[in-house]
Structure formats: C-alpha cells, structure tokens
C-alpha cells in the first residue's frame, strides 16, 4: 500500500510537469529530457527509456507499455487514445490530478487507521492482565497471557488481512469481491465516503477517456473497471446498453444515483458539454468523499479509545466485585 501511494504521488508530479511542457509547445523528446533530469530511480530510467523508444519511432503509449511495472494500464490506455485525438498535454494533466487525488485519499484513509491499529495492538496486551491478576499471581501463566493477547489481536487483524488480500489479489469482479464491496459500503461513516469516492473515480476516468477521444460506449465500459467498488460500478452498467440502443447514456443511469447527479449528466449530453459536466461531478464527489474521509479519520480513533476504555472499566468493576465480594463473605 505504501509503495502504491509513493508511485501515485511521484507519477502525479511527473505527469503534471510533462503536461506543462507539452502544452507550452515544447517537443516531446526535449520535454522528456528535461523531465528525467528532475526524477530519481526508477522513474528517471523509465522516462529515459520512453524517450529512447520514441526517438526510434515508437508511439508514446507503446513506449509506456514496455514499462508496465511503472505505468498502469489505465495510464497507457488514456495516452494511447490521446495520441489519436491530439490531446496529449491535456490527458497528462488529467492523469496528474488523478494520481494526486489517489495519493491524497490513501493518506486520509491511512491516517484514520494507523493510530487505532497501534492502540488496538497495545490494548491487546493490556486486556488479558486483569483476568490473569484476578486468578492470583501464583497461577500466572505467561503462555496463557500471550495466547489471550494473540486471540484479541486475531479478532481485529485476521478479518483486516483477509479483506486486504481479497481487494489486492482477487479479480475486480466476481461474487467474492462484490460481497466485500457491499460490506464496505455498509460500514458506518466509511461507507458513505467509499460510495462517493467510487462515483468520483468513475466520472474522472470517464472524463479522461472522453477527452482523449475514446467512443462513449468504451468510456462507459472501461470507466467501471477503475471505479474501485463493484456495487458503485453496477450503477453505471446499463448506460452501455442505452448507448448501443441509440439512446442518450443518461437514460441508462441507475435511479439509485442522486437525481441531481442524473440531471447534470443529462444536461451535459443535451448541451454537448458532457466532458465538462462529468468533470464537475467528479470534483464535487471528490470533495464530498474527502470530507467524509476526514470525518472518519477524526472520529474513528475516538471510537476505538471509548470501546477500549469501556472494556477496561468493565474489567475493573468485575475485579472490584470479586475482591470485595469475597471479603464481605469472609466477614459474614
């Protein structure tokens, strides 16, 4: 995850600088020369290899496709379309914003999880102590103590690791992935942020593909892959059928989407400014998702602290009852 965040940030900066030079009229080869001078490995070598391949006659997207460990399939697909439509500088600018946004969302989510994870880890080794002490120091068992601590840890970490592996290593479609996405949307506080982030990602990718000259049917189909949530992506799937049937794509939007969202999309089609309207929708939902991620990052640690405090107070109360209850019984 940290590697992905670092890649998103560095590529976002590199794409932004490259876009500035291309839109200023600088030739591609000179732009790549200038860009590579400010980069570090492995990005410096990657862009120099691109420069060499282009100088030998390769297209920009073909040159990128030979470094798939550095450049994502989405990046290559958009640049391939941009070359045909003559919007290379604009597409690099959109990709720059895309990667910077992905980096920001990743940091927000991690900021809400790292501290609670640390607190839970510490608490897992504190929680077993009261039961061990109440059993008497003569009956203290180090093995039993660590077994209880690891049991508490497993309650939190085993599901988290399982979900991470499913999201990271399984196909983006299928019943297992859809189940995880459904659960994610129902997490209090976090689910609404994931929902809005998915809509924002769909709109942003749609805008990038459409601006690069990709036919609308392909925009509809390919944008869902980058949505990040199968449930959110399914809200847009009927659009492909509507377009193939000769109808406006807005007629295929799910009625589960907000009426305002569907209205803006429809206006964009009617006025011929769909790219602009979809970009605005991407911005609006990105801001909404960011706000909810910030709220989650602020309140989730507090929720964890309160739960741990309640559990510890409960154990103290039980211990107090056991000690003084036995004392009162002996006095009687």
C-alpha positions in Angstrom: 0.0 0.0 0.0 2.8 2.4 0.9 4.5 1.6 -2.4 1.3 2.3 -4.3 0.9 5.7 -2.6 4.5 6.6 -3.4 4.0 5.7 -7.0 0.8 7.7 -7.3 2.4 10.8 -5.8 5.6 10.7 -7.9 3.8 9.9 -11.2 1.3 12.7 -10.4 4.1 15.2 -10.2 5.9 13.8 -13.3 2.7 13.9 -15.4 1.9 17.4 -14.3 5.4 18.7 -15.3 5.2 16.8 -18.6 1.8 18.3 -19.3 3.1 21.8 -18.6 5.9 21.4 -21.1 3.9 19.8 -23.8 1.1 22.4 -23.6 3.8 25.1 -23.7 4.7 23.8 -27.1 8.0 22.0 -26.2 8.7 19.0 -28.4 8.1 15.6 -26.8 11.8 14.4 -26.8 13.0 17.7 -25.3 10.2 17.5 -22.7 11.3 14.0 -21.7 14.9 15.1 -21.4 14.0 18.0 -19.1 11.6 15.8 -17.1 14.1 13.0 -16.5 16.7 15.4 -15.0 14.4 16.1 -12.1 13.5 12.5 -11.3 15.1 9.7 -9.3 15.3 6.0 -9.9 13.3 4.1 -11.1 11.3 6.9 -12.8 14.3 8.6 -14.3 15.3 5.4 -16.1 11.7 4.7 -17.1 11.2 8.1 -18.8 14.6 7.9 -20.4 13.7 4.5 -21.9 10.5 6.1 -23.2 12.5 8.9 -24.8 14.8 6.4 -26.5 11.9 4.3 -27.8 10.1 7.3 -29.2 13.3 8.5 -30.9 13.3 5.1 -32.7 9.7 5.6 -33.9 7.5 4.2 -31.2 4.4 6.0 -30.1 4.2 7.3 -26.6 1.7 4.7 -25.4 3.7 1.8 -26.9 6.8 3.1 -25.2 5.0 3.2 -21.9 3.5 -0.2 -22.3 7.0 -1.7 -22.2 7.3 -0.5 -18.6 4.1 -1.9 -17.1 5.7 -2.1 -13.7 5.8 1.7 -13.6 2.8 2.7 -15.7 -0.7 1.5 -15.0 -2.9 0.0 -17.8 -5.3 3.0 -17.3 -2.4 5.5 -18.0 -1.3 3.6 -21.1 -4.9 3.4 -22.4 -5.6 7.1 -22.0 -2.3 8.2 -23.6 -3.0 5.8 -26.5 -6.3 7.5 -27.1 -4.9 11.0 -26.5 -2.3 10.5 -29.2 -5.0 9.7 -31.7 -7.1 12.7 -30.6 -4.2 15.1 -30.3 -4.8 15.8 -26.6 -1.6 14.5 -25.1 -0.8 17.5 -22.9 -4.4 17.7 -21.6 -4.5 14.0 -20.9 -1.3 14.1 -18.9 -2.7 16.9 -16.9 -5.8 14.9 -16.1 -3.7 11.9 -15.2 -1.6 14.1 -12.9 -4.7 15.2 -11.0 -5.9 11.5 -10.9 -2.7 10.3 -9.3 -2.5 13.2 -6.9 -6.1 12.6 -5.8 -5.5 8.9 -5.3 -2.5 9.7 -3.1 -4.5 12.1 -1.0 -7.3 9.7 -0.5 -4.9 7.0 0.5 -3.2 9.2 3.1 -6.6 10.2 4.5 -7.7 6.6 4.9 -4.4 5.5 6.5 -4.5 8.5 8.9 -7.7 7.1 10.3 -6.5 3.6 10.6 -2.8 3.7 11.7 -3.3 5.2 15.2 -6.3 2.9 16.1 -4.3 -0.1 14.9 -1.5 0.9 17.2 -3.8 1.4 20.1 -5.6 -1.9 19.5 -2.2 -3.7 19.4 -1.2 -2.2 22.7 -4.6 -2.8 24.2 -4.4 -6.5 23.2 -1.5 -7.0 25.5 -3.2 -5.0 28.3 -6.7 -6.6 28.2 -5.5 -10.1 29.4 -3.8 -8.7 32.5 -6.8 -8.2 34.8 -8.1 -11.8 34.3 -4.6 -13.1 35.0 -4.1 -11.0 38.1 -7.5 -11.9 39.5 -6.6 -15.5 39.1 -3.7 -15.0 41.5 -0.1 -14.3 40.8 0.7 -17.9 41.9 -1.4 -19.1 38.9 0.2 -16.6 36.4 0.9 -18.3 33.1 3.0 -16.4 30.5 1.8 -18.8 27.8 -1.8 -18.2 28.7 -1.3 -14.5 28.8 0.2 -14.4 25.3 -2.4 -16.8 23.9 -5.1 -14.4 25.2 -3.4 -11.4 23.7 -2.9 -13.1 20.3 -6.6 -14.1 20.4 -7.6 -10.5 20.9 -5.3 -9.4 18.1 -6.7 -12.1 15.7 -10.2 -10.7 16.2 -9.1 -7.5 14.5 -6.2 -8.4 12.2 -7.4 -11.6 10.6 -10.5 -10.0 9.0 -8.5 -6.9 8.1 -5.7 -9.0 6.4 -8.3 -11.2 4.6 -10.1 -8.2 3.2 -6.8 -6.6 2.1 -5.8 -9.8 0.3 -9.2 -10.1 -1.4 -9.1 -6.4 -2.6 -5.4 -6.6 -3.6 -5.1 -10.0 -5.2 -8.5 -11.2 -6.4 -10.2 -10.1 -9.7 -12.1 -6.8 -9.5 -15.3 -8.7 -10.5 -17.0 -11.8 -9.1 -19.1 -12.7 -6.1 -16.3 -12.6 -3.5 -15.2 -9.1 -4.5 -18.8 -7.9 -4.7 -19.5 -9.2 -1.2 -16.6 -7.3 0.2 -17.7 -4.1 -1.7 -21.2 -4.5 -0.2 -19.8 -4.8 3.3 -17.5 -1.8 2.7 -20.5 0.4 1.7 -22.3 -0.5 4.9 -19.5 0.5 7.3 -20.9 3.4 9.3 -19.1 6.6 8.4 -16.7 5.0 6.0 -19.3 3.5 3.6 -20.6 6.9 2.5 -17.1 8.1 1.8 -16.3 4.9 -0.3 -19.6 5.4 -2.2 -18.8 9.0 -3.2 -15.2 8.1 -3.9 -16.4 5.4 -6.3 -18.7 7.8 -8.2 -15.9 10.4 -8.4 -13.4 7.8 -9.7 -15.9 6.7 -12.4 -16.6 10.3 -13.5 -12.9 11.2 -13.6 -11.9 8.2 -15.7 -14.9 8.8 -18.0 -13.8 12.4 -18.4 -10.2 11.4 -19.2 -11.3 8.8 -21.7 -13.8 11.0 -23.4 -11.4 13.9 -23.6 -8.9 11.6 -25.2 -11.4 10.8 -28.0 -12.5 7.4 -26.8 -16.0 6.5 -28.1 -18.7 6.8 -25.4 -19.5 3.1 -25.4 -15.9 2.3 -24.5 -15.8 5.1 -21.9 -18.8 3.6 -20.2 -17.4 0.1 -20.1 -13.8 1.0 -19.2 -14.6 3.5 -16.5 -16.4 0.9 -14.4 -13.1 -1.1 -14.1 -11.4 1.8 -12.3 -14.4 2.6 -10.1 -12.9 0.8 -7.1 -16.3 -0.7 -6.0 -18.3 -3.3 -7.9 -21.6 -2.1 -6.4 -21.0 1.5 -7.4 -19.8 0.4 -10.9 -23.1 -1.5 -11.4 -25.0 1.8 -11.1 -23.5 2.8 -14.5 -23.5 -0.5 -16.3 -26.9 0.0 -18.0 -25.5 3.1 -19.8 -23.7 0.8 -22.3 -26.9 -0.8 -23.3 -28.7 2.6 -23.7 -25.9 3.9 -25.9 -25.9 0.8 -28.1 -29.6 1.1 -28.5 -29.2 4.7 -29.8 -30.4 6.4 -26.6 -28.7 9.0 -24.5 -26.3 7.5 -22.0 -28.1 9.3 -19.2 -31.2 7.1 -19.7 -29.1 4.2 -18.5 -28.1 5.8 -15.2 -29.5 3.9 -12.3 -32.3 5.6 -10.4 -30.3 4.8 -7.2 -28.0 7.6 -8.2 -29.0 11.1 -6.9 -31.5 12.9 -9.0 -29.1 16.0 -9.2 -26.3 13.7 -10.5 -28.5 12.3 -13.3 -29.8 15.8 -14.1 -26.3 17.3 -14.6 -25.3 14.3 -16.7 -28.4 14.7 -18.9 -27.8 18.5 -19.3 -24.2 17.7 -20.3 -25.4 15.5 -23.1 -28.0 17.9 -24.3 -25.7 20.9 -24.5 -22.7 19.0 -25.9 -20.6 19.7 -22.8 -20.6 16.2 -21.3 -16.8 16.2 -20.6 -17.1 19.4 -18.6 -20.2 18.3 -16.7 -18.8 14.9 -15.8 -15.5 16.6 -14.7 -17.5 18.9 -12.4 -19.4 15.9 -11.0 -16.0 14.2 -10.4 -14.8 17.3 -8.5 -18.0 17.6 -6.4 -18.0 13.9 -5.3 -14.3 14.0 -4.7 -14.7 16.9 -2.3 -17.6 15.1 -0.6 -15.6 11.9 -0.3 -12.6 13.8 1.1 -14.8 15.5 3.7 -16.2 12.1 4.9 -12.8 10.5 5.0 -11.5 13.4 7.2 -14.5 12.9 9.5 -13.8 9.2 9.7 -10.1 9.8 10.3 -11.0 12.2 13.2 -13.7 10.1 14.9 -12.7 6.5 14.3 -9.7 6.7 16.7 -12.0 8.3 19.4 -14.5 5.4 18.9 -11.7 2.9 19.4 -10.5 4.6 22.6 -14.0 4.7 24.0 -14.5 1.0 23.3 -11.2 0.1 25.0 -12.0 2.3 27.9 -15.4 0.7 28.4 -13.9 -2.7 28.3 -11.2 -1.8 30.8 -13.7 -0.2 33.2 -15.8 -3.3 33.0 -12.9 -5.5 33.9 -12.0 -3.2 36.8 -15.6 -3.3 38.0 -15.7 -7.1 37.8 -12.4 -7.3 39.7 -13.6 -4.9 42.3 -16.8 -7.0 42.7 -14.8 -10.3 43.0 -12.3 -8.9 45.6 -14.7 -7.1 47.8 -17.5 -9.7 47.4 -15.1 -12.4 48.7 -14.1 -10.0 51.5 -17.7 -9.4 52.6 -18.4 -13.1 52.5 -15.5 -13.9 54.8 -16.6 -11.2 57.3 -20.0 -12.7 57.4 
